[in-house]
């Protein structure tokens, strides 16, 4: 009886494991997905672990093969790797980074909090450290990214480039504001010394 239960469990689990599509990339990576559409130049899919999430796309020329959950396959190994510009952009990752430089300004709240707390007379050098540390390594929230086009963000490489650059911008702004706060502190300190000396 125990063996029969184990066998049934094995069958069920193997069916669950197979109930997915697999993208075999030219890079050697295999991605578990649910393929939504196979177009003329790209394949649209959703990530297996987030089927209710956004749809992503990958060029057919970046794929070797799609293995579908029903066992069938689409072979793209004969498609020539596309090196030329795609939709007017040489590299979606670079476009994402460039767009973040233009559109991302979600760092302002964190940057201002660090500046004000660091510039606080007397104790700012200590007050500015916690917000600076909390925001330095934190990824910008999606609602603060300010990306120009939702469809572009559905492209994995574009989204990766945009988010990476946004995080770099935020980190740089936080550090700049912390240093500016310290400079204001130094200004207060020097002014206080000058006033104290002149009052004597």
N, C-alpha and C positions, 0 to 999 in steps of 0.2 A: 504494500500500500504506500509506504514511504517513497519507494522508488518511482511509483506511478506519479505521485504528486510532484516529485523532483523533475520528472520528464515533462509533465504538463507545464510546470513553471519555466523550464528551459525553452520549450516551444513558444510560450507567450513572450518571454524576454527576447528571443531571437527575432520574433515578428516585430516587436517594438523597435529593436535596433535597426531592422531593415526598413522600417516605415519612414524613410527620409531619402532625399536626393543628395548626391555628393558631387561637388564641383572639384574636379582634379585640375589644379592650376599648372601652368608651365614652370612655375617656380618650385614645384614639388609639393606644395601645400594641398591638403584635402580639406574642404569646408563642407560641413553638414548643413544643408539648407532645405527650403521648400521652393522649388522653381516656380515662378509665376508666369513668366513669358519668355519665349526664345524668339528674339527679333532678328532682323537682318544682320545687325552688327554687334548686338549686345544681348546679354541674358539678364533678366530681372529676377530677383529672388528675395526671400526673407530669411533671416537667420533662424536656424532650427530652435534655438533656445529663446526666441522672442518672435513668435509667429504673428503676434498682434502689433509688433513694432513697425518701423519704417521699411520700405522696400529699398533694396540696393541694386546696383547694376555693375556688370563686369563685361569687358569686351570679349567677344568670342576669340579674338586673336590671343588673349591672355589665358585661354583655357586649352587643356588637352582633351578633356572629355567630361560629359555629364553622365553619371550613373543614376538612373531613376529608381524610385522605390519599388517599381514593378519588375525591375531586373533589366529593362531596356537601357540602351546607351546611345548617346550622340557623340560622335568623334569629331573633334575640331583640330586635330593635330596637323591636318593638311592646310589649314588657313594660315596665310603668311602673317607673321607678327607685324602689327601696325606700329610704325615708328613715326609716321607723319602726324600732323596736328589732328586732333579729334575735336570737333565742334569749335574750331578756331583756337584751341588751347593745347599747347605742346605737352603739358603735364598737369593733370587735375590737382595733384598734391601742391604744386607750385602755385596754381591759380587760387587754391584755398588759402594759402599763406598770404598771397598778395591781396586778396579780398579782405582778409582779417586786418591787415595793415590799414586798409581804407575804412572799413565799416565797424570794427570792434571798438567800442568805447565803454564796455561794461565794467571796466576796472575802476571807474571814477569813485564809486562808493567806498570800495576797499582802500583805494589810494588816499582819499580825503580823510577817512577814519585814522589811517596811519599817520598822516601829516599832522592832524589836529592833536592826536594823543601824544605824539613825539614833541610837538612844539609847546606843550603845556609847561609853563614856567616852573623850574625846579625839579619836577619829577618826570618830565616828559621822556627822558632817556630810558626810564624804566617802564612808563606807561605805554610807550610806542612798541616795545618788544613783543608783547602778546598778540596784538592785531597783525603785526608784520609777520610773525611766525605762522599764524593761523592762515593767512592769505597767500603766503609765498608759494606753497606747494599745492594749494587747493586748485582743482580744475575749475575754470569758469562755468557757471550754471548755464544750461541750455537757453533759458529765457533771457540771459544777459549777453548772449553771443552776438546778436544783432546781424546775423548773416543775411545777405541780400536776396537769396533765392532758396526756398525750401527744396525745390527739385535738385539743385546742385548739392545740397547737404545730404541727399539720398545716395550720392556717389561716395563710396567709402574712402577713396583716396582724397577727394576734395575735403570731406568732413575731417579727416585725419590732419590734413595740412592746415585747415582753418583753426581747429581746436588747439593744435600744437603752437601755432603762431599767437593765438589769443592768450594762451597761458604764458608765453614768453613776454608778451606786451604787458600783461598784468603784473608779472614778477618784476619786470624792469621798472614799472611805474611805482610799485610798492617800495622797492629799494631806493629809488630816486626821492620819493616823498619822505622816507625815513631819514635819509641824509639831509634833505631840506629842513626837516623838523629839528635835526641836531644842529644845523647851521643857525636856525632861529634861536634855539637854546643858547648857543654860543654868543649870539648877538645880545640876548637878554643879559647873559652873564657879564660880558664886556661892558655893556651899558651900565649895569649895576655897579661894577667896579669903578668906572669913570665917575659916576654920580657920587659914589661913596668917597673917592679920593678928592673930588672937587669940593665936597661939603666939609672937608676937614680943614 
